[in-house]
Each structure stands twice: as C-alpha cells, then as structure tokens.
Amino acid sequence: MDKSMMKGVAIGGLAMVVLGAGAVGGYKTFTKPTFADVVAVKEVTQTVVTPREQCENVAVQRQAPVKDQNRIAGTVIGGVAGGLLGSTIGGGSGKTLATVAGAAAGGYAGNQVQKNMQQKDTVTTTEQRCRTVNEKSQKVMGYDVTYRLEGKDGTVRTTFKPGATLPVKDGQVVTTPPAEAKS
C-alpha cells in the first residue's frame, strides 16, 4: 500500500469514529427521558390560627333597686304590731311598759324582715358577653413529591399537586406548575 492510500484509510477511519461518536451522543440526547414517574405525593401543611370573637347572651341576676333604704315601712309596721301585742300583756303601768317594749322589739324585727326581703329581691337581665377564641385550620403549603428518573428515586417540593409524571428538562425535574395548574 502506498502512503496516500494509508492516509486515506486513516482519515476515513478517523472520520467514521468521529461520526459514530457524534451519532451515539445524538442518540443519547434523543433518548433522554422527558418525564419522571411520580411514586408518591405527600401534602405539606401548616396549622393556621385565626382569632375570632364569640358572643353569647347570659342571664345575670342583680339586687333590685331599693325604694326604702332606711326600711321605715318595716320598722313602722313591726312597731305597731309589737305595740298591739305588748298592750295585751299586763295591766296598769306594766301594760304601758309592755306596750313600749313590744313596739320597740316589733320595730326592730320589722326592720330586719324588710332588710332580708330587700336583699333577696333580685332582677334578672340579659347581657352579651364576648371573648376571643382561636380557630385552628390546616393550610396546604405544597407537596413533597417522590419521583423515579432513570431508575433512581428523588424528592422535590412543588407548589402544585402533580399528576402521574413530572416534566424533565436537561436531566432535571421541573417543579414549576404547568400552565393549566397556575392560578
């Protein structure tokens, strides 16, 4: 073989290797996966506390307003009754003493009876009482997604709930929401 033929075979062989390598590289580019299979999806939630005012009507009892603060009516009625009762006892000056003592004791007793009645005299009203209560709720913050790409498992967090697959670009899982999932 002459030199030019050897050069031609070498250059041709080299060209075949370069073209073959390019074809394999191109084939790998065409056969790279465009989707990763979703294996599991778990919601990521956060507890949100929302305060609100809760009101209810409550029956409240209070002492009724007193009309006779000095309890004069009870004292007078008790004194008259005690005087009448005392006048029936004894005779002469003893009768006068018994009438005065009966009037004094009756006046005191009438005063105390009126005092007890006034303390037990109540008025019931309805009042609205309010307080702040905290309501707890769960808010979905995102999703932890386990995926399988080229036989290997990985995990990413997304803001949307994925379907059965996730898109892959340049060998990486895409975590941006698809156009129809954006709101």
PyMOL commands that set and color helices and strands:
alter all, ss='L'
color gray80, all
select helices_A, chain A and resi 3-31+72-87+93-120
alter helices_A, ss='H'
color red, helices_A
select strands_A, chain A and resi 35-63+122-149+152-158+165-169+172-173
alter strands_A, ss='S'
color yellow, strands_A
deselect
rebuild
show_as cartoon
